[in-house]
């Protein structure tokens, strides 16, 4: 039962934050930046809030460190895949860039999770 309640709270909080971020993005100019404030940041914040309240600061720290590492890896993926796409098929380029994502995320995550 506890897991169902936590899931419901995450859903409600995530939905509320998605709505708030959507309203904020409507107010910003230019509209092409609206995607920066899409669902992912809101759901991440909701998940962290629930983890902090349910499991404590240590688990919230680990979750946020994972999010930082994953985001850094995603930036590295985006930077790597563009030149790779000019040289190779999309499937090959995306797999190679996925390796870059994994390596960068691991390098970033190790010191963050060790703290």
N, C-alpha and C positions, 0 to 999 in steps of 0.2 A: 504493500500500500504506500509506503514511504516513497518509493521510486516513482509511482504514478503522480503523487503530489508534487514532487520536485519537477517532473516533466511538465506538469500543468503550469507551475509557476514560471518555468523557463519559457514556455510558449506564450503566456500572457505578458511577461515582461519583455520578451523579444518582440512580440507584435506591437506593443506600446512604443518601444524604442524605434522600431522600423517606421511607424507612423510619424514619430517626432522627427526622425532624420529625413523622411520624405517631405514633410512640411518645410523643414529648414532648406532642403535642396531646391524647393520651388521658389524660395525667396532669393536664392543666390543667382548671380549672373557671372559668367555665361552658363547656360544650361548644360553644356558638355561636362561640367564638373559635378553634375548631380550624381553620376555613377560612383564618385568617391564616397558619397554618403548613402550608399545603398544598404542593403540588408546586412551584409557581412559585419560592419562595425557595430551595428545595433545588436545583432545576435551574439557577437563576441562579448560585448559589455554586459548583456543580460546573463550570459553563461557565467562570466566571471563574478557577477554580483551574487548569483545563486550559489556558486561554488564557495565564495567567501562566507556567506551566511550558513551554508550547510556543512562544509567540511573544514573551513578555517583558512588562515592566511597562507600556510605552507602549500596546500593544494592549489590555492588561487595563484600563488607565485609560480608554481610549476606550469600551470595552464597558461599564464601570461607569457612566461619564457618560451613555451612552445609556440605561441602565437607570434611572438617577435621573430623567432627563428624561421617559422614558416613564411612570414611576410618578407623577410630578408631573402630567403630562398626564391620566393616568387619574383622579386625584383631582379635577381640574378638570372632566373629563367627567362624573363622577358628581354633582358639585355643580351642574352646568349642566343635566343631562338631567332632573332631577326637576321643576324648575319649567317646563321646556319641555314635558314630557309633559302638564302640566295645561292647556296652551294649544294644543297642536297634536297631530296624529296621531303615532303612534310612529315611523313612517319619517321624517317631517320633523324631529321632535325629536332622533332619534338622529343624523341627518346634520348638524344644526346643532351638536349637542354634539361630534360628531367634529371639526368645524372648531375648536371651542374646544380640544379635546385637541391638535390639530396645532399651533395657535398657541402654547399654553402650553409644550408640549414643545420647540418651536423656540426660544422665548425662554429657556428653562432650558438647553437644550443648547449654544447658541452660546458663552456664557462658559465653560462647563465644558470644551468641546472645544478652545477656544482656549488654555487653560492648558497 
